[in-house]
Amino acid sequence: GFVPYSVGVNSLTHRALIANESTDVATVVDISTTPATVLQQVGGSANPVSTGAKPFVAVDPETNWAVVTPGGAGTVTIVDLGQPATQGTGERVPNVVVSLTLTTSIQGVAINTQTNQAFLTDPNNAVLDIFNVLDDSVQNIIYDRAEVAAAVNPLTNQGVVVNNLGNVASVFNLQTN
C-alpha cells in the first residue's frame, strides 16, 4: 500500500497533493469537502512522480502546480493539480507536467509565489538550484553541503536553508546570490 509522507496545499483552489514514499505515485485531493475527496492518483510506472524515501512537496498557487522532490533518489516532478469545470475555463485533470533531473538527491523545496521559482536543496551537493516553473530556467547558488530543507519569504525574496550537519540555518537574498 501507499505510505503518505508529505503534502502541499493550494489555498486558492483547495487542492492538495500527497506524496507517497518510494512509490512514484501521488494523490490529488479536494480539501474543500469534509472529508476530503480523492480526485485522482498521478504517476505510476508510465509517467512517474518520482518519490523516494523522503519526498517533499511545495505548491505554486498561481499555476496550481506542485513541485515534488524525490527526497534523495530520483527526479523533480511538476504536477498540475487540475481544475474543475466550474471555474469557467474548462476542466483540467491532474497530471504530470514534466520531470527534470538537476541532481538525483534533491530533497528540500520551497516556492517563491511572487516569482514562480522553486528553491531546491540537495544534501549531497554544494549547489542550491532555483528553478523557474514558468520558463524552465535554472539558476545555481554555490553554497555549503548538507542543505536539507528550504523556505522562502516571497515578500522579501529571501530564502532560508537548513544544514543538518553543520547544525545551522542560513538566510540569503535569492535575487543577489
Contacts in CASP RR format, 6 or more apart in sequence:
PFRMAT RR
TARGET T0000
AUTHOR 0000-0000-0000
METHOD contacts of the structure
MODEL  1
GFVPYSVGVNSLTHRALIANESTDVATVVDISTTPATVLQQVGGSANPVS
TGAKPFVAVDPETNWAVVTPGGAGTVTIVDLGQPATQGTGERVPNVVVSL
TLTTSIQGVAINTQTNQAFLTDPNNAVLDIFNVLDDSVQNIIYDRAEVAA
AVNPLTNQGVVVNNLGNVASVFNLQTN
1 23 0 8 1.000
2 20 0 8 1.000
2 23 0 8 1.000
2 25 0 8 1.000
2 27 0 8 1.000
3 20 0 8 1.000
3 21 0 8 1.000
3 22 0 8 1.000
3 23 0 8 1.000
4 18 0 8 1.000
4 19 0 8 1.000
4 20 0 8 1.000
4 21 0 8 1.000
4 27 0 8 1.000
5 19 0 8 1.000
5 20 0 8 1.000
5 21 0 8 1.000
5 51 0 8 1.000
5 54 0 8 1.000
5 55 0 8 1.000
6 18 0 8 1.000
6 19 0 8 1.000
6 55 0 8 1.000
6 56 0 8 1.000
6 57 0 8 1.000
7 16 0 8 1.000
7 17 0 8 1.000
7 18 0 8 1.000
7 19 0 8 1.000
7 57 0 8 1.000
8 16 0 8 1.000
8 17 0 8 1.000
8 18 0 8 1.000
8 57 0 8 1.000
8 58 0 8 1.000
8 59 0 8 1.000
8 66 0 8 1.000
9 15 0 8 1.000
9 16 0 8 1.000
9 31 0 8 1.000
9 59 0 8 1.000
10 16 0 8 1.000
10 59 0 8 1.000
10 61 0 8 1.000
10 64 0 8 1.000
10 66 0 8 1.000
10 81 0 8 1.000
11 61 0 8 1.000
12 61 0 8 1.000
12 64 0 8 1.000
13 61 0 8 1.000
13 64 0 8 1.000
13 81 0 8 1.000
13 82 0 8 1.000
13 83 0 8 1.000
14 30 0 8 1.000
14 31 0 8 1.000
14 32 0 8 1.000
15 28 0 8 1.000
15 29 0 8 1.000
15 30 0 8 1.000
15 31 0 8 1.000
15 39 0 8 1.000
15 64 0 8 1.000
15 81 0 8 1.000
15 82 0 8 1.000
15 94 0 8 1.000
16 28 0 8 1.000
16 29 0 8 1.000
16 31 0 8 1.000
16 36 0 8 1.000
16 59 0 8 1.000
16 81 0 8 1.000
17 26 0 8 1.000
17 27 0 8 1.000
17 28 0 8 1.000
17 29 0 8 1.000
17 57 0 8 1.000
17 59 0 8 1.000
17 66 0 8 1.000
17 68 0 8 1.000
17 79 0 8 1.000
17 81 0 8 1.000
18 26 0 8 1.000
18 27 0 8 1.000
18 28 0 8 1.000
18 29 0 8 1.000
18 57 0 8 1.000
19 26 0 8 1.000
19 49 0 8 1.000
19 51 0 8 1.000
19 55 0 8 1.000
19 56 0 8 1.000
19 57 0 8 1.000
19 68 0 8 1.000
20 26 0 8 1.000
20 27 0 8 1.000
20 51 0 8 1.000
20 55 0 8 1.000
21 51 0 8 1.000
21 52 0 8 1.000
21 53 0 8 1.000
21 54 0 8 1.000
21 55 0 8 1.000
22 51 0 8 1.000
22 52 0 8 1.000
22 53 0 8 1.000
23 44 0 8 1.000
23 51 0 8 1.000
24 43 0 8 1.000
24 44 0 8 1.000
24 45 0 8 1.000
24 48 0 8 1.000
24 49 0 8 1.000
24 50 0 8 1.000
24 51 0 8 1.000
25 41 0 8 1.000
25 42 0 8 1.000
25 43 0 8 1.000
25 44 0 8 1.000
25 48 0 8 1.000
25 49 0 8 1.000
25 51 0 8 1.000
26 41 0 8 1.000
26 42 0 8 1.000
26 43 0 8 1.000
26 49 0 8 1.000
26 51 0 8 1.000
26 57 0 8 1.000
26 66 0 8 1.000
26 68 0 8 1.000
26 79 0 8 1.000
27 38 0 8 1.000
27 40 0 8 1.000
27 41 0 8 1.000
27 42 0 8 1.000
28 38 0 8 1.000
28 39 0 8 1.000
28 40 0 8 1.000
28 41 0 8 1.000
28 42 0 8 1.000
28 79 0 8 1.000
28 81 0 8 1.000
28 82 0 8 1.000
28 94 0 8 1.000
29 36 0 8 1.000
29 37 0 8 1.000
29 38 0 8 1.000
29 39 0 8 1.000
30 36 0 8 1.000
30 37 0 8 1.000
30 39 0 8 1.000
39 94 0 8 1.000
40 93 0 8 1.000
40 94 0 8 1.000
42 49 0 8 1.000
42 79 0 8 1.000
42 94 0 8 1.000
42 95 0 8 1.000
42 96 0 8 1.000
43 49 0 8 1.000
43 96 0 8 1.000
47 95 0 8 1.000
47 96 0 8 1.000
48 77 0 8 1.000
48 96 0 8 1.000
48 99 0 8 1.000
49 68 0 8 1.000
49 77 0 8 1.000
49 79 0 8 1.000
49 96 0 8 1.000
50 68 0 8 1.000
50 70 0 8 1.000
50 73 0 8 1.000
50 74 0 8 1.000
50 75 0 8 1.000
50 76 0 8 1.000
50 77 0 8 1.000
50 99 0 8 1.000
51 68 0 8 1.000
51 70 0 8 1.000
51 71 0 8 1.000
52 70 0 8 1.000
52 71 0 8 1.000
52 72 0 8 1.000
52 73 0 8 1.000
52 74 0 8 1.000
53 71 0 8 1.000
53 72 0 8 1.000
53 73 0 8 1.000
54 71 0 8 1.000
54 72 0 8 1.000
54 107 0 8 1.000
55 68 0 8 1.000
55 69 0 8 1.000
55 70 0 8 1.000
55 71 0 8 1.000
56 68 0 8 1.000
56 69 0 8 1.000
56 71 0 8 1.000
56 107 0 8 1.000
56 108 0 8 1.000
56 109 0 8 1.000
56 149 0 8 1.000
57 66 0 8 1.000
57 67 0 8 1.000
57 68 0 8 1.000
57 69 0 8 1.000
57 109 0 8 1.000
58 66 0 8 1.000
58 67 0 8 1.000
58 109 0 8 1.000
58 110 0 8 1.000
58 111 0 8 1.000
58 118 0 8 1.000
59 65 0 8 1.000
59 66 0 8 1.000
59 67 0 8 1.000
59 81 0 8 1.000
59 111 0 8 1.000
60 66 0 8 1.000
60 67 0 8 1.000
60 111 0 8 1.000
60 113 0 8 1.000
60 116 0 8 1.000
60 118 0 8 1.000
60 133 0 8 1.000
61 113 0 8 1.000
62 113 0 8 1.000
62 116 0 8 1.000
63 80 0 8 1.000
63 116 0 8 1.000
63 133 0 8 1.000
63 134 0 8 1.000
64 80 0 8 1.000
64 81 0 8 1.000
64 82 0 8 1.000
64 83 0 8 1.000
65 78 0 8 1.000
65 79 0 8 1.000
65 80 0 8 1.000
65 81 0 8 1.000
65 97 0 8 1.000
65 133 0 8 1.000
66 78 0 8 1.000
66 79 0 8 1.000
66 81 0 8 1.000
67 76 0 8 1.000
67 77 0 8 1.000
67 78 0 8 1.000
67 109 0 8 1.000
67 111 0 8 1.000
67 118 0 8 1.000
67 131 0 8 1.000
67 133 0 8 1.000
68 76 0 8 1.000
68 77 0 8 1.000
68 78 0 8 1.000
68 79 0 8 1.000
68 109 0 8 1.000
69 76 0 8 1.000
69 106 0 8 1.000
69 107 0 8 1.000
69 108 0 8 1.000
69 109 0 8 1.000
69 120 0 8 1.000
70 76 0 8 1.000
70 77 0 8 1.000
70 104 0 8 1.000
70 105 0 8 1.000
70 106 0 8 1.000
70 107 0 8 1.000
71 105 0 8 1.000
71 106 0 8 1.000
71 107 0 8 1.000
71 108 0 8 1.000
72 104 0 8 1.000
72 105 0 8 1.000
72 106 0 8 1.000
72 107 0 8 1.000
72 123 0 8 1.000
72 124 0 8 1.000
73 104 0 8 1.000
73 105 0 8 1.000
74 101 0 8 1.000
74 104 0 8 1.000
74 105 0 8 1.000
74 106 0 8 1.000
75 99 0 8 1.000
75 100 0 8 1.000
75 101 0 8 1.000
75 104 0 8 1.000
76 99 0 8 1.000
76 100 0 8 1.000
76 101 0 8 1.000
76 102 0 8 1.000
76 106 0 8 1.000
76 109 0 8 1.000
76 118 0 8 1.000
76 120 0 8 1.000
76 131 0 8 1.000
77 96 0 8 1.000
77 98 0 8 1.000
77 99 0 8 1.000
78 96 0 8 1.000
78 97 0 8 1.000
78 98 0 8 1.000
78 99 0 8 1.000
78 100 0 8 1.000
78 133 0 8 1.000
79 94 0 8 1.000
79 95 0 8 1.000
79 96 0 8 1.000
79 97 0 8 1.000
80 92 0 8 1.000
80 94 0 8 1.000
80 95 0 8 1.000
80 96 0 8 1.000
80 97 0 8 1.000
81 94 0 8 1.000
82 92 0 8 1.000
82 93 0 8 1.000
82 94 0 8 1.000
82 95 0 8 1.000
83 89 0 8 1.000
83 90 0 8 1.000
83 91 0 8 1.000
83 92 0 8 1.000
84 91 0 8 1.000
85 91 0 8 1.000
98 136 0 8 1.000
100 131 0 8 1.000
100 136 0 8 1.000
102 120 0 8 1.000
102 122 0 8 1.000
102 129 0 8 1.000
102 131 0 8 1.000
102 138 0 8 1.000
103 122 0 8 1.000
103 124 0 8 1.000
103 125 0 8 1.000
103 127 0 8 1.000
103 129 0 8 1.000
105 122 0 8 1.000
105 123 0 8 1.000
105 124 0 8 1.000
105 125 0 8 1.000
106 120 0 8 1.000
106 121 0 8 1.000
106 122 0 8 1.000
106 129 0 8 1.000
107 121 0 8 1.000
107 122 0 8 1.000
107 123 0 8 1.000
107 148 0 8 1.000
107 149 0 8 1.000
108 120 0 8 1.000
108 121 0 8 1.000
108 147 0 8 1.000
108 148 0 8 1.000
108 149 0 8 1.000
108 150 0 8 1.000
109 118 0 8 1.000
109 119 0 8 1.000
109 120 0 8 1.000
109 121 0 8 1.000
109 150 0 8 1.000
110 118 0 8 1.000
110 119 0 8 1.000
110 150 0 8 1.000
110 151 0 8 1.000
110 152 0 8 1.000
110 159 0 8 1.000
111 117 0 8 1.000
111 118 0 8 1.000
111 119 0 8 1.000
111 133 0 8 1.000
111 152 0 8 1.000
112 119 0 8 1.000
112 152 0 8 1.000
112 154 0 8 1.000
112 157 0 8 1.000
112 174 0 8 1.000
113 154 0 8 1.000
114 154 0 8 1.000
114 155 0 8 1.000
114 157 0 8 1.000
115 132 0 8 1.000
115 154 0 8 1.000
115 157 0 8 1.000
115 174 0 8 1.000
116 132 0 8 1.000
116 133 0 8 1.000
116 134 0 8 1.000
117 130 0 8 1.000
117 131 0 8 1.000
117 132 0 8 1.000
117 133 0 8 1.000
117 174 0 8 1.000
118 130 0 8 1.000
118 131 0 8 1.000
118 132 0 8 1.000
118 133 0 8 1.000
119 128 0 8 1.000
119 129 0 8 1.000
119 130 0 8 1.000
119 150 0 8 1.000
119 152 0 8 1.000
119 159 0 8 1.000
119 174 0 8 1.000
120 128 0 8 1.000
120 129 0 8 1.000
120 130 0 8 1.000
120 131 0 8 1.000
120 150 0 8 1.000
121 128 0 8 1.000
121 147 0 8 1.000
121 148 0 8 1.000
121 149 0 8 1.000
121 150 0 8 1.000
121 161 0 8 1.000
122 128 0 8 1.000
122 129 0 8 1.000
122 147 0 8 1.000
123 145 0 8 1.000
123 146 0 8 1.000
123 147 0 8 1.000
123 148 0 8 1.000
123 164 0 8 1.000
124 145 0 8 1.000
125 145 0 8 1.000
126 142 0 8 1.000
126 143 0 8 1.000
126 144 0 8 1.000
126 145 0 8 1.000
127 140 0 8 1.000
127 141 0 8 1.000
127 142 0 8 1.000
127 143 0 8 1.000
128 140 0 8 1.000
128 141 0 8 1.000
128 143 0 8 1.000
128 147 0 8 1.000
128 150 0 8 1.000
128 161 0 8 1.000
129 138 0 8 1.000
129 139 0 8 1.000
129 140 0 8 1.000
129 141 0 8 1.000
130 138 0 8 1.000
130 139 0 8 1.000
130 140 0 8 1.000
130 141 0 8 1.000
130 174 0 8 1.000
131 137 0 8 1.000
131 138 0 8 1.000
132 138 0 8 1.000
141 172 0 8 1.000
141 174 0 8 1.000
141 177 0 8 1.000
143 161 0 8 1.000
143 170 0 8 1.000
144 163 0 8 1.000
144 166 0 8 1.000
144 170 0 8 1.000
145 163 0 8 1.000
145 165 0 8 1.000
146 163 0 8 1.000
146 164 0 8 1.000
146 165 0 8 1.000
146 166 0 8 1.000
147 161 0 8 1.000
147 162 0 8 1.000
147 163 0 8 1.000
148 162 0 8 1.000
148 163 0 8 1.000
148 164 0 8 1.000
149 161 0 8 1.000
149 162 0 8 1.000
150 159 0 8 1.000
150 160 0 8 1.000
150 161 0 8 1.000
150 162 0 8 1.000
151 159 0 8 1.000
151 160 0 8 1.000
152 158 0 8 1.000
152 159 0 8 1.000
152 160 0 8 1.000
152 174 0 8 1.000
153 159 0 8 1.000
153 160 0 8 1.000
156 173 0 8 1.000
157 173 0 8 1.000
157 174 0 8 1.000
157 175 0 8 1.000
158 171 0 8 1.000
158 172 0 8 1.000
158 173 0 8 1.000
158 174 0 8 1.000
159 171 0 8 1.000
159 172 0 8 1.000
159 173 0 8 1.000
159 174 0 8 1.000
160 169 0 8 1.000
160 170 0 8 1.000
160 171 0 8 1.000
161 169 0 8 1.000
161 170 0 8 1.000
162 168 0 8 1.000
162 169 0 8 1.000
163 169 0 8 1.000
163 170 0 8 1.000
END
